[in-house]
């Protein structure tokens, strides 16, 4: 599965996803670090990747055609808590389920929406 992680996702998560053979783009330390959310979204769509982020602003794209959006929203986030919630979601949904799916993982609950434009 092709994944794009936003800069706010821990490196331990990126390493674990790659270890599990996912194709992960992490723009930290590249010339693209710090690009706007609009530019990031355009790249995610162009490259047909699942977006993993903590930025709730990406929820505005839930009804668009996309390859999946995973938003981690925790009251007191730590790298470990973010990592655990990401990995929980990746295990829960198969690659075939992600297109058009937006999942918001909170501390104790999860919400999901399916786009009309899969």
C-alpha positions as CSV (number, residue, x, y, z in Angstrom):
1,X,0.0,0.0,0.0
2,X,1.2,3.5,-0.8
3,X,1.2,5.9,2.2
4,X,2.0,9.5,2.7
5,X,2.8,10.5,6.3
6,X,2.4,14.1,7.4
7,X,5.4,15.7,9.3
8,X,3.6,15.2,12.6
9,X,3.6,11.4,12.5
10,X,6.5,9.8,14.5
11,X,9.5,8.4,12.8
12,X,9.0,5.1,14.7
13,X,5.7,4.8,12.8
14,X,7.4,5.5,9.5
15,X,10.0,2.8,10.2
16,X,7.4,0.3,11.3
17,X,5.3,0.8,8.2
18,X,8.3,0.4,6.0
19,X,9.3,-2.7,7.9
20,X,5.9,-4.1,7.1
21,X,6.7,-3.4,3.4
22,X,4.5,-0.4,2.9
23,X,5.6,2.2,0.3
24,X,5.9,5.3,2.6
25,X,6.7,8.9,1.7
26,X,7.9,11.0,4.6
27,X,8.9,14.6,3.6
28,X,10.8,15.4,6.7
29,X,14.3,16.5,5.9
30,X,13.5,17.0,2.2
31,X,13.0,20.2,0.1
32,X,9.2,19.5,0.5
33,X,9.2,19.8,4.2
34,X,6.9,22.6,5.3
35,X,4.8,22.6,2.2
36,X,1.2,23.9,2.6
37,X,-1.7,21.6,3.3
38,X,-3.0,22.4,-0.2
39,X,0.3,21.3,-1.8
40,X,0.5,18.2,0.4
41,X,-3.1,17.2,-0.5
42,X,-2.4,17.7,-4.2
43,X,0.6,15.4,-3.9
44,X,-1.3,12.8,-2.0
45,X,-4.0,12.7,-4.6
46,X,-1.6,12.8,-7.6
47,X,0.4,9.9,-6.1
48,X,-2.7,8.0,-5.0
49,X,-1.6,7.5,-1.4
50,X,-3.3,7.0,1.9
51,X,-2.7,10.1,4.0
52,X,-1.8,9.7,7.7
53,X,-1.9,12.9,9.7
54,X,-2.9,14.6,13.0
55,X,-4.2,17.6,11.2
56,X,-8.0,17.6,11.4
57,X,-8.2,20.2,8.6
58,X,-7.8,17.3,6.1
59,X,-11.3,16.1,7.2
60,X,-12.7,18.7,4.8
61,X,-11.6,16.4,1.9
62,X,-13.6,13.4,3.1
63,X,-16.3,13.6,0.4
64,X,-13.7,13.9,-2.4
65,X,-12.2,11.0,-4.3
66,X,-9.1,9.9,-2.4
67,X,-7.1,6.8,-1.4
68,X,-7.8,7.1,2.3
69,X,-7.4,9.6,5.1
70,X,-6.3,8.6,8.6
71,X,-6.4,11.4,11.2
72,X,-5.1,10.8,14.7
73,X,-6.8,13.2,17.3
74,X,-5.6,12.6,20.8
75,X,-6.1,14.9,23.9
76,X,-2.6,14.4,25.1
77,X,-0.6,13.0,22.1
78,X,2.7,11.4,22.5
79,X,4.8,9.7,19.8
80,X,4.0,6.3,21.3
81,X,0.2,7.0,21.5
82,X,0.1,8.3,17.9
83,X,2.1,5.3,16.8
84,X,-0.2,2.9,18.5
85,X,-3.3,4.4,17.0
86,X,-1.9,4.5,13.5
87,X,-0.8,0.9,13.7
88,X,-4.2,-0.1,15.1
89,X,-5.9,1.4,12.1
90,X,-3.5,0.0,9.6
91,X,-4.2,-3.5,11.0
92,X,-8.0,-3.0,11.1
93,X,-8.5,-2.0,7.5
94,X,-7.2,-3.8,4.4
95,X,-5.6,-2.0,1.5
96,X,-8.8,-2.5,-0.5
97,X,-10.9,-0.8,2.2
98,X,-9.0,2.5,2.3
99,X,-10.0,4.1,-0.9
100,X,-12.7,6.7,-0.1
101,X,-12.5,5.9,3.7
102,X,-11.7,8.6,6.3
103,X,-10.9,7.3,9.8
104,X,-10.5,9.6,12.8
105,X,-8.8,7.8,15.7
106,X,-9.4,9.4,19.1
107,X,-8.2,8.3,22.6
108,X,-10.9,5.7,23.1
109,X,-13.2,5.9,20.0
110,X,-12.9,5.8,16.3
111,X,-15.1,7.4,13.7
112,X,-15.2,6.6,10.0
113,X,-16.8,8.0,6.9
114,X,-17.1,6.7,3.4
115,X,-16.8,9.1,0.5
116,X,-19.4,9.0,-2.2
117,X,-16.5,9.2,-4.7
118,X,-14.6,6.0,-4.1
